[in-house]
Amino acid sequence: MIRIPNATICQIIDYGAEVWGYIKSPKINNVVMKAIQVFLGVNRCTEIPFLEEEMGWQTCCIRRKVHMPRVWNRLLKMDESRLTKEIL
């Protein structure tokens, strides 16, 4: 049951996050916290660390920092004839 919101919310929010870099994104984190609150049906005053632990989700910042090296490694391993690799 937790997979459905995780698959929809996190996938949409993290789209293209690899190219954002190390920006701080409090608004994105607020959207995720609101989604967790609605999904769990808790009060808006519930502590954020409790919500994150209950859902088992990683924060947006952590997911973005994990995705950036993955994309970089994928680009480095590409064939030299690909346009993406030539632009890099």
Short mmCIF file of the C-alpha atoms (twelve columns), coordinates in Angstrom:
data_MODEL
# 
_entry.id   MODEL 
# 
loop_
_atom_site.group_PDB 
_atom_site.id 
_atom_site.type_symbol 
_atom_site.label_atom_id 
_atom_site.label_alt_id 
_atom_site.label_comp_id 
_atom_site.label_asym_id 
_atom_site.label_seq_id 
_atom_site.Cartn_x 
_atom_site.Cartn_y 
_atom_site.Cartn_z 
_atom_site.pdbx_PDB_model_num 
ATOM 1  C CA . MET A 1  0.000  0.000  0.000   1 
ATOM 2  C CA . ILE A 2  2.936  2.349  0.619   1 
ATOM 3  C CA . ARG A 3  4.370  1.619  -2.818  1 
ATOM 4  C CA . ILE A 4  1.605  3.430  -4.698  1 
ATOM 5  C CA . PRO A 5  2.169  6.923  -3.201  1 
ATOM 6  C CA . ASN A 6  5.918  6.362  -3.219  1 
ATOM 7  C CA . ALA A 7  5.836  5.388  -6.890  1 
ATOM 8  C CA . THR A 8  3.648  8.308  -7.926  1 
ATOM 9  C CA . ILE A 9  4.733  11.186 -5.699  1 
ATOM 10 C CA . CYS A 10 8.459  10.500 -5.604  1 
ATOM 11 C CA . GLN A 11 8.714  9.689  -9.311  1 
ATOM 12 C CA . ILE A 12 6.983  12.921 -10.300 1 
ATOM 13 C CA . ILE A 13 8.932  15.102 -7.878  1 
ATOM 14 C CA . ASP A 14 12.297 13.522 -8.681  1 
ATOM 15 C CA . TYR A 15 11.915 13.798 -12.451 1 
ATOM 16 C CA . GLY A 16 15.032 15.579 -13.707 1 
ATOM 17 C CA . ALA A 17 16.409 16.040 -10.191 1 
ATOM 18 C CA . GLU A 18 19.817 14.839 -11.360 1 
ATOM 19 C CA . VAL A 19 20.399 18.055 -13.245 1 
ATOM 20 C CA . TRP A 20 19.221 20.349 -10.435 1 
ATOM 21 C CA . GLY A 21 22.415 19.830 -8.503  1 
ATOM 22 C CA . TYR A 22 22.757 20.413 -4.789  1 
ATOM 23 C CA . ILE A 23 20.018 23.007 -4.421  1 
ATOM 24 C CA . LYS A 24 17.940 23.244 -1.275  1 
ATOM 25 C CA . SER A 25 14.307 22.514 -1.969  1 
ATOM 26 C CA . PRO A 26 12.093 23.203 1.037   1 
ATOM 27 C CA . LYS A 27 8.954  23.540 -1.107  1 
ATOM 28 C CA . ILE A 28 9.441  20.076 -2.569  1 
ATOM 29 C CA . ASN A 29 9.950  18.627 0.896   1 
ATOM 30 C CA . ASN A 30 6.726  20.356 2.012   1 
ATOM 31 C CA . VAL A 31 4.781  18.694 -0.808  1 
ATOM 32 C CA . VAL A 32 6.110  15.271 0.206   1 
ATOM 33 C CA . MET A 33 5.294  15.873 3.884   1 
ATOM 34 C CA . LYS A 34 1.740  16.959 3.019   1 
ATOM 35 C CA . ALA A 35 1.305  13.804 0.938   1 
ATOM 36 C CA . ILE A 36 2.548  11.655 3.822   1 
ATOM 37 C CA . GLN A 37 0.211  13.425 6.258   1 
ATOM 38 C CA . VAL A 38 -2.775 12.846 3.975   1 
ATOM 39 C CA . PHE A 39 -1.799 9.247  3.327   1 
ATOM 40 C CA . LEU A 40 -1.391 8.449  7.040   1 
ATOM 41 C CA . GLY A 41 -4.340 10.611 8.102   1 
ATOM 42 C CA . VAL A 42 -2.411 12.435 10.837  1 
ATOM 43 C CA . ASN A 43 -2.573 15.983 12.163  1 
ATOM 44 C CA . ARG A 44 -0.432 18.645 10.465  1 
ATOM 45 C CA . CYS A 45 1.412  19.192 13.762  1 
ATOM 46 C CA . THR A 46 2.825  15.651 13.760  1 
ATOM 47 C CA . GLU A 47 6.618  15.655 13.899  1 
ATOM 48 C CA . ILE A 48 8.335  15.255 10.507  1 
ATOM 49 C CA . PRO A 49 10.991 12.709 11.603  1 
ATOM 50 C CA . PHE A 50 8.201  10.471 12.899  1 
ATOM 51 C CA . LEU A 51 6.390  10.667 9.555   1 
ATOM 52 C CA . GLU A 52 9.521  9.890  7.558   1 
ATOM 53 C CA . GLU A 53 10.337 6.921  9.786   1 
ATOM 54 C CA . GLU A 54 6.779  5.612  9.632   1 
ATOM 55 C CA . MET A 55 6.700  5.712  5.830   1 
ATOM 56 C CA . GLY A 56 10.272 4.538  5.315   1 
ATOM 57 C CA . TRP A 57 10.845 7.096  2.581   1 
ATOM 58 C CA . GLN A 58 14.135 8.816  1.923   1 
ATOM 59 C CA . THR A 59 14.117 12.588 1.854   1 
ATOM 60 C CA . CYS A 60 14.106 14.329 -1.515  1 
ATOM 61 C CA . CYS A 61 17.618 15.636 -0.916  1 
ATOM 62 C CA . ILE A 62 19.016 12.156 -0.293  1 
ATOM 63 C CA . ARG A 63 17.287 10.686 -3.344  1 
ATOM 64 C CA . ARG A 64 18.645 13.506 -5.509  1 
ATOM 65 C CA . LYS A 65 22.195 13.011 -4.196  1 
ATOM 66 C CA . VAL A 66 21.942 9.298  -5.007  1 
ATOM 67 C CA . HIS A 67 20.635 9.911  -8.525  1 
ATOM 68 C CA . MET A 68 23.331 12.405 -9.549  1 
ATOM 69 C CA . PRO A 69 26.294 9.952  -9.460  1 
ATOM 70 C CA . ARG A 70 24.167 7.308  -11.186 1 
ATOM 71 C CA . VAL A 71 23.497 9.611  -14.121 1 
ATOM 72 C CA . TRP A 72 27.140 10.710 -14.260 1 
ATOM 73 C CA . ASN A 73 28.318 7.079  -14.365 1 
ATOM 74 C CA . ARG A 74 25.769 6.259  -17.057 1 
ATOM 75 C CA . LEU A 75 27.039 9.163  -19.150 1 
ATOM 76 C CA . LEU A 76 30.653 8.095  -18.732 1 
ATOM 77 C CA . LYS A 77 29.875 4.523  -19.834 1 
ATOM 78 C CA . MET A 78 28.022 5.591  -22.985 1 
ATOM 79 C CA . ASP A 79 29.356 4.796  -26.423 1 
ATOM 80 C CA . GLU A 80 31.491 7.620  -27.831 1 
ATOM 81 C CA . SER A 81 29.328 7.919  -30.950 1 
ATOM 82 C CA . ARG A 82 26.165 8.913  -29.042 1 
ATOM 83 C CA . LEU A 83 25.117 12.533 -29.267 1 
ATOM 84 C CA . THR A 84 24.677 12.819 -25.511 1 
ATOM 85 C CA . LYS A 85 28.246 11.690 -24.956 1 
ATOM 86 C CA . GLU A 86 29.557 14.104 -27.614 1 
ATOM 87 C CA . ILE A 87 27.748 17.009 -25.910 1 
ATOM 88 C CA . LEU A 88 29.195 15.984 -22.560 1 
# 
